[in-house]
Amino acid sequence: MAAAIAALVPVVLLLALARGGSAAAAAAGAAVEFAFAGFASGNVTTSGAAVVTSSGLLQLTNQTNEVLGHGFYPAPLRFKDASTGAPLSFSTTFVVAILPRYTDAHGHGIAFALAPSATMPGAVAGKNLGLFNTSTHLGNRTSDVVAVELDTAMDEEFDDIDGNHVGVDVNSLKSVASKPAASVGISLASGSLLQVWIEYDGATTRLDVTLSAAGDAPRPPVPLVSCNVNLSSAVADLTYVGFSAANGAASSSHYVLGWSFRLGGGRAPDLDISKLPRPPPSTPNETTHPQLLLTMILLAVVVLLVLSAAVAVFVMRHRRRFAEEEEDWEIEYGPHRISYRDLHAATRGFRDVVGVGGFGVVYHGVLPRSGVDVAVKKVAHDSRQGLREFVSEIASLSRLRHRNLVQLLGYCRRRGELVLVYDYMVNGSLDKHLFDAGKPALSWDRRAKIVRDVAAGLLYLHEGWEQVVVHRDIKASNVLLDADMNAKLSDFGLARLYDHGSNSRTTQVIGTFGYLAPEMVKTGRATPSADVFAFGAFLLEVACGRRPMESLGNNADPAGLVDNVLERWKAGSIKDARDPRMGKCDEDDLELVLKLALLCSHPDPRCRPSMRQVVQILEGAAPVPETPPHDLGSSGRVLGYYETFDEFVNLVPTTIEITAVMAQAQTPSSHSSTEQEHQHLISG
């Protein structure tokens, strides 16, 4: 019945709209108006996970993680006067419901949007709300998107005020104005029916957003959010109007029950709440104690009645099993602490192993309270990383925030065991995709995106935070890929921090063989320039599909990858160094990356670019400096005593040859296999 009503309700310009004439009508000054008391398939254009249900609901997402959904009016409208370009007034009201899968974890919310497309190609799920992607969500370029967001997840990257707010977005997810929904007694993700009114005055460019529980009478007299938005410069000439919603690591079902709209002056028709279809009952999974714990408690009661002594022994063993440690420094550095009991349950008793490395074992887990996928790194008892590096990793990661850095979610300590909990990266580490013959070769477009992602994350470490962070272990195995193949730099166990304007005090030679800058052999000092050197080796690793200490040819020449690529450049065939498995590519972009890699790998740290210059070159904002290839090669020998290369290489007093841009030990080739044996992952 609701679907049949919805098909009959549009009241103005029905024939014109069917022929795409709405925009022309609006431009000519005629009002465009429609009202849907429930939806039929022809009322909206759906994409992504969105569907029109048999009961007449517009369901934008279901309870599936990492999905998005759109429901837009089929015909584009003109929101500007065709002759003057002045914005036109519009009015709309709609009723929505957000039903989370869990009470303590839900999707990212729903948005009413003016957009240049009804399908929003290139937009991604999660915090981007299905309207933006990682290149556009901070307003890097004009997106022609204006949205009113009902945001149910807080994201510090967008300066969100909380995880329950209404905001106005103009070509960016950093809202130009926002207010907490709680200020009018509303919880957006409660499953309740909510009604929203949006009024835009083209003469004053004022936009008002009013929010209320659906059916409350009368409509609130004061808008929740008000601001000025000039649609003349913010949206395209022909613009689609409708809804978008998205889920991330947790999920919600986002519904639109009814919608009315008027363009060209006047108020949108009222909606009769009693005639709207209803969403299914809200039955989120409540947080409950694990069944195993309940069984153990019941068993303890029974045993207590039979034999009190046995109960005492059982309780003591049970407490010892899950006992945790906590020290004063954890109050200062520690992020959210997760109980060992929850991690034990999440990993099925630490059985789901996804990686083993020099720093310990990594498990896949699902947190029992929220259902969120996580990677759990349990540091081995005899690991050299120990408590000092554990504290360093917590101190660094818990405060760093960037889309291209793996986020530390929590931690715990128990009887000497050190446990870290991270975002779970579905696609694992980059080196698997580069070197595992069983995986399809990455395209150049994918590789180019990955190196730019890593460059952005490294620039943030060097210049974007309150202190300088030197990573000291940049390589393909420490780059992880999420569900959308976005690259994130991981593993900060070796990171060192110091204040801007000062110098690093560390003098320990630590890193991975093949990525270590030659000056590190002399001084051991961790500097951003040493990270740039490692990034150069990483660029060659990605472009050539080879590890830094491997030869490009089939001969037994022990020269590293840098020397091989440099010789090809001198011979005028640098592009022949690329990974042959990736097929066709952007030849100019490939050449830029290879030459930039060699520049970053310059043996003289004073000649290397900063990461800011690297990012500018990769973005096309600056050219690669003209450096003749013969200027990039130099060699020398240094004799000295060195501390360990952490878990990867243990150097004894020996002769180190610095050729071109790397410190190459004159030791057997077994170092390569040693490195591979000690690769460590934070994902599957």
N, C-alpha and C positions, 0 to 999 in steps of 0.2 A: 504493500500500500504506500509506504513512504517513498519508494522509488517512483511509483506512478505519479504521486503528488509532485515530486521534484521535477519530473519531466514537464509538468504543466505550469509551474510557477513563474518562469521568466516572463516578464510583463511588457518589456519595451524593445522594439527593434528586433524582434525574433527573426524575421526573414533576413534583415540586413546582417545580423550576427552570423547567421548560417552561411552567408556568402562572404564573410570577412569584412563586412562593411561597417563594423562598429567604430573602427578608428576614424574613418571618414566622417561618420556621424558626429563623433566627439569633437573633431576638428572644426566642424561646421557650427558647433554650439549646441547641438541637440544632446539631451541627456541620454546616457547609457545606463540602463538599470536592469538588474536581475535579482531573483531571490530563490534559494533552494532550501526547502524544508525537508532535508534528506537529499540524496543524490541518485541520479541515474547515470549509466555509463557515458552518455553523450554530454553530460553537464561539464565534465572536467577531462583534461588530458593527464593521464597518470604515467609515471615512470619510476624506475627503481623498484622498491618493495611495495609501492602504493597500489591499492585496489579499491574498487567500489564494491562493497559487500551486498549480498542479496537483500539485506534489511534496509539498505539505503545509506549506510555509513561510508564516509571517505576515510579509509584506514591507510595512513601514510607509512607506518612501520608496524611490524609484528614484534614478538619477543625474541628477535634474533639479533645477535651482536654484530657490530660493524656493518650496518646497512643504512641506507637513506631512502627516502620516498618523496615524490613530488605530486601535487595535484593542482594544476593551473587551469584557469578558464581557457577554452580552446582558441579563442581569437585574440590577437594582440589589440591593445587599446592605445590611443594617443593621449598622453597625460600633459601635453603642451599645446597651446594655441598654435595652429599651423602658420598663422600669419605673423604673430608677434613673438612666439616662443615662450610666452608667459605660462607658468604652471596652471593647470586646471584643478579646481576643487574636487574632492571626492569624499565619500562617506561609506563606511562598511561596518557590519557587525557580524559576528560568528560565534558559534558555541563549540567548544572543544573539550576533550577529556584525555588525560595522560595517565595510563595505567602501567605502573612499573612492575617488572617481574619480581623484584625483591624490594622490601621496605627500606633497606639501607644502601641500595645501589640501583641506579636507573639510567635511562638514556639521557641524551643531551637537550631534548626539548623540541619545540615546534616554533615555526616562524611564519608570519604573514609577509609576503614578499612581492615587490615589484622587480621584475627581472627581464633580461633581454631574450630569454629562451624558456620554453615550457619544460625542457628536459635538463637544463643546466649541465651541458657536457663539461667534463673536467672537474666538477665538484666532487668532494669526497665526504665520507661519513664522519662520525665522531663529533669533535668539538667544532668542525666546520659547518655543521647544521645542513649539509647538503647544498650549500649555496656558494662556498668558496673552496679553495685548496690551499696548500702550504705556500704557494707563490703569491696568492691574492688576499689571504685572510687578514693581513696587517695593512692592507691598502697600498700595496706596492705599485699598482696601476689601477686605472679606472675600470671598475667591473660593471657599472650600470645597475647596481643592486641597492635597493633601499628596503629594509626589513624591520618589522617589529618582532622581536624575539621573546618567547616565553622560555627562558633559559633555566634548565634544571640541573646544571653542573657548573661548578665554579672553575674557571681557568685563569690563573694568574697572568698568563701570557697576554690575555685580552683585558686585563685590569678589571675582571668581573668583581662586583661588590659582594656577591655570595652565590650560593647554588640554588637560589629561588628568587629570581628577579625578572622584571620586564625592562627591555632596553630597546632603543632605536639605533639601528645600524645603517650607516651610509658608506657603501663601498669598502667596508671593513668590519671585522667582528669586535673592534674596540668601539663600544657604543658611545654615541655623542651625548646620550642622556639615558639614565636608568634609575629604577627605584626598586627596593625590595617588595616582593609581593606580600610578604608578611606584614607590611605596614598597613595593609587593608584586610588583614586576617585571612590571607589566601595561601595555601600550600599547593603549588602548581602540580606536583606529582602525587597528589593524594588520591587520584581516581575520580574526584568530584567533577560535576559539570561546571564549566567556567564560561562566562560570556565576556567578549571583548568588543569594545566600540572604538573605532579609529576615525577621527574627523580631520580632514586637511583643508585649510583655507588657502587657495591659490593666491589671493590678493596679499595676505600677510605672511605667507609661507609657514604658518604655524600648524604643527601637527600635535594633536591631543590623543592620548591613549587612556581609556577607562577600563577597569577590570572589576568584575563582581562574580560572585557565585550565581550560576544561571538560575533564573526564576525569582531572584530577590527583587522586590519592588519597593520603592521606585529605583530607577537607574541612579547610581551615585552621582551627585551633582558636581563633584570636583574630579578632574582627570588625575590618574596616578602619575603619568609622565607627560610633560609638555616640552616642546623644543621647536626650533626653526629649522626647516629643511627646504632648500631650494631645489625643487624637482627639475627645474630647467637645466641644471648642470649635472644632476645626479643620475638621471635615467635616460634611456635611449628614446628616440622618437616614437618607435612602436615598442610597447612594453607589455609583457604578460603579467597577470595578477593571479595570485593563488597562495599555496601553502607548501612548506618544506619541513621535514623532520628528519632526525638522524639518531642512531644509536652508536655507542662506542664499545668499550670493554664490558659494559653492562647494558641492559636493554629495557625499553618500555614500548607499549603499544600506544601510538598517537592517533587519535580520532578527531575528525571534524564532523559534527552532527548536522549543522545547518549554516547557511551563509547567505547574506544579502549584501548588495553593492550598488552604489550609484556614483556615476562620474558626470561632472558638469554642473554641480550645484545642487543643493537640497540634501535631505537626509535619506539614508538607505531605509528601505521598508523594515518594519519591526518583524521579529521572529516570534512565532507562537511556540514557546518551549514545550507545551504539552503535545504538539504534533510532530515533534522531532523523533527520529529513531533513537534507541538507547543502545549504548555499548554493552558488551557482555559484562557480567558481574566482575568486580575487581577482586581478584584472589591472589595477591602477591605472596610469594613464599616468605613466610615469617622466619625470623632467625630463631633457630631451635638448637638445643644441645644435641651433640652427636648421639646416635642410638647406642653406640658402644658405651658411652659414659653412663647413659641411663641404665643399661643392663648391668654395668659394674656396680652402680649405686644400689640397685635392687638386690644384687647378689651379696653385697656387703651387709645389707639389712638382714637377709636370711642367715648369713654366716654368723652375724652378731648374736642372733637368737640361739644358735647352735653352739658356737665356740668363740668366746670373746678373744681369746688369745690369738686365734687364727686371723681374726679381723685386724688386730693390731699389726701383725706382720704384713698383711696385705696392704694396709694403708701406708705403712712406712715405705714399702717397695714402690707403691704407686707414686707417692710424692717425690721420691728420689729420682724416679724415671723422668719426670717432667720438671724437676727443679731448675730454676734459672738463676743467672748471676746478674747483678746490676751494680755499677760503680758511679762515682760522682760525675766523671766526665760525660757520661751518657745523658745527663740532664742538659748539658750545654750543647752537645753535638747530635744527640740521637733524634731521628725523625720518629714517625709512628712506630711504636714497638709492637710486634706481633708475637703472641704467645707460642711457645714451643709446641704446646698441645695442638693448636690450630695448624701449625706447619706440619706436624706429624700426620694429622688427618688429611691435610691438603695434598700431600705427596704419597698417600697410602703407605705410611710408615717408611718414607724415603725409599720407595721402590722404583719410581718412574724416572730412571736415570736418562738424561739427554746429552751429557757431556762429562768427560773426565780430563783434567788438566793438572799442571803443576801446582795450582792453587787449591785443588780439591775437586769435589764432585758437584755437578749441577743437576737439579731435578726439575721436572715439570710438575706444577701443582695447581689446584683449583681451591681458592679460599672458601671454607665451608659457609661462612656467613654471607658472602656476597656473590659467590660463583665466579669471581674474577680469576682469569688465567694468570699465573705468575711463574717466574723462574726463581728457584731457590738454590743459592750457592752455599754449600756446607764445606767450610774450609777444613782441610785435613789436620789432624793433631800435629803431625811432623812437618807441616808446611813452613817454609822459610818466611812466608808472608807474615804470619804470627799476628799478635795483638796490635803491634805498632802500625802496620799497614792497614789492618782492619779499621782502626780508629781513623786513619787518614782517609780511607775510602768513605766512611760514614760522614766525616767532617766535610768532605768535598761534595759528594753526590747529593746529600740531603739538602744542600742549599743551592745547588746549581739548577737552573731552569732554562731549558732550550729544547726546541722541537727536534733537534738533531743530536741530542744526548740521551742515552738510556737513563730512565728515571729510577732512582732508588726508592722503593715503596716502604720498606720497613726492615727490621732486623730483630735478632734476639741472640742471647748467649746462654749456654747451658753446660756446666761442668767442663769448661775448657773448649767446647765446640763453638765455632763462630759461624753464624748463619746470616746471609744477606738475601733480601727479597726484592726482585726487580720486575719491571714490566716484562711480560713474555713476548718475545719477538718471534712471530709465527714462522717466518722464512729463514730463521737461523743466521749463521755468520756468512759474510761475503765470501770467505775463502772456499767454502763448500761449493758455491755457485761458480767460482772461477776455476777450481782445480779438480772437482769431482766429475769424473768422466760420465757418471750415470745421470748427471743433471744437464738439461738443455743449456746451450751457451747463451749468456746474456747478450742482448743487442747493444750496439753502441749508444743508442738513446738512453737505455737503462743505465749503462755504465757512466755516461756523462752526467746524468742526474745524481748518481751515487757520489761521484767525486765532488760535485758542487754541494751536496748535502754535508759531506764530511768537512769541506772547507768552511762552510758556515758555522758548524759546531766548533771547529778549532779556532776560528776568529773570535767567537764568543768567549772561549776559554782564555785567549790571550788578551783581549781588549774589552770584552763586554761585561765583565763581572767586577765586583768590588776589589778583587785581587787578581794578580796574574796567575793563571793555572797552566803549568807545563805538564802535558800528559805523559810524555816519555815512553810511550809504547804504542805508537800509531802503526797499524798494519791491518791487513784484510781480515784476519781472524778476530780482531777487536772492533770490527764494524758489523753491526747487526741490522737485519732488514725486517720491517714490520709487515703487516698484511698487505699494504699497498706498495711494498718494495721501497719505502722511504728508508734512507740510511741513517743510523744513529751510532755515534761513537760510544764505546763502552769500556769497562774495566779501568777504573781510576785508582787501582791499588798502588800504582807507582807514581801517581801524580804528586807534584810539589807546588806549593802556593807561596807567593811572596807579594809584598805591596807594590803597586805601580810606582815606578821611579826608583826602586831599589834593585838589588841584585840577588839572585838565588845563592844560598849559602851551601847547598849540598855539593859534596865533592865525590860522591860514590858513583862509579861507572856502572850504570844500570840501563838495560834496554834489551832489545832483541837483535841478534847478530844479523847484519845486512841492512838494518835501518838506523844504525848508530852513526852520528855525525863524527867526522875525524877529530874535531877539537875536543870531543868528549873523552877520547883516549888520553889526551894530554891533561885536561883540567877536571874532568868528571862533573863539570858544572852544568846543571839543567837550565836551558835557556829556550825562549820561544824559537830562536833560530835553529836549535837542534830539532825541535818539533817540525819546523819547515823542511829540514833535511829528510826526516822520516816520511813526511807527507810526499816529498818528491819520489822516494822509493815506492810509496803506496800508489802514486799516479802511474808509474811504470808497471807496477804489478797488475793494476786494473786494465790498462791499455794493451799490455803485451800478453796477459794471461800467463805470466811467469813469476816465480819468486825471485827476490833481489839477487840471490847468489847462484841462480841458474844461468847457463849459457843459452843464447838464442839459437845457436847452430847445433849441428849434430857432431861436432868434433869434441875433443877432450879439453878444449881451452877453458881454464878455470876462471877466466875473467867474469866479473859480475854483469848483471843486467844493464847497469848504467853504462859501462864501457861498450857493450854491444850496441846499444841504441846510439851512443855518441859516434861510434865508427860508422854506422849507417847514415847518420846526419852528415858526417864529413864526406861520405860517398854520394850524397844527394838522394838517398833513398830512405829517409827516416820513417816514412809511412809504412814501409815493408816490415817494420818491427812490430806491428800490431798483432793481436791475437787472431790467427787465421780462422778460428772457429766462429767468430761473430759475424762474418759475411760482410754485406755492404754497410757503409757508414758514412757519416759526414766527414769527408776527407779533411776539410779545413779545420774542423773542430778537433779531430784526431791529432793533426799536426800541432795545433796550439797546445793541447794537453801534453804531448810528448816533449815539446821544447820547453814548456813551463816546468815539467818534471825535472829536466836536466838543469834548468836554472835554479830550482829549489835544491838540487843536489850539488850545487857548486861547492868545491872543497874549501873555499874561503867564506866563512859565515857573513862577512861584511858585504859580499856580493849577492847574497840570497835576498829575495823579496820578503817583506812581512806578509802575514796572512791577510791583512787588509788589501795589500796590493795583489795577492793571489786571487782573492775573491773578485776584485775589480777586473782582473784579466779574464777570469772564467765567465764573468757576466757580460763581457764585451765592452766594459766601461773604460778599459785601458788596454793598449797593445802589449804584446810580449816584448820586453826590452830586446833590442838588437844586440845579441851577444854572439860573436863568431864561435863556432863549435870548438876550435882549437883552444879558446880561452877557458873552456870548462874542464879541461883535463890537466891534472898534475899528479905527481906521485912523490912519495917520500917514505922514510922509514923512521919509526920511533920505537925505542926500546924502553920498556918499563914494566912495573908490577901493577896488576889491576885486580880490583875486587870482582866479585862474581857478576855476571850479566843476569842477575836475578835467577829465575827458574830455568832460563833457557841455555845459557852458555857459561861454563866455569873455566875462566882463562887462568893459566899458570904463567910464570914469567916466560915471555916469548917475544918474537919479533913481529910487530904489526905493520903491515903495509897499507898505507892509505893511498888508494888508487882512484883517481877521479873524485868520487864523492863518498866513499865508504871505507870503513876500517875492516880489512879482510885478514883474518888470522891464518897463518900458514899451518893449519891443522888439517887432518883428514876430512873428507866430505861428509863424514858422519854427523857434522854439526847440523846439516839440513834436516836429517831425520830426527835429530834430537829436538830441533825446534818443533817439528810436526808432532812429535810425541807429547810435547808439553803445551800444545794449543789448548786454550780453555775457552768455553762458550758460556753464554748466559741465555741460551735458548735452545730449541730443537733445531 
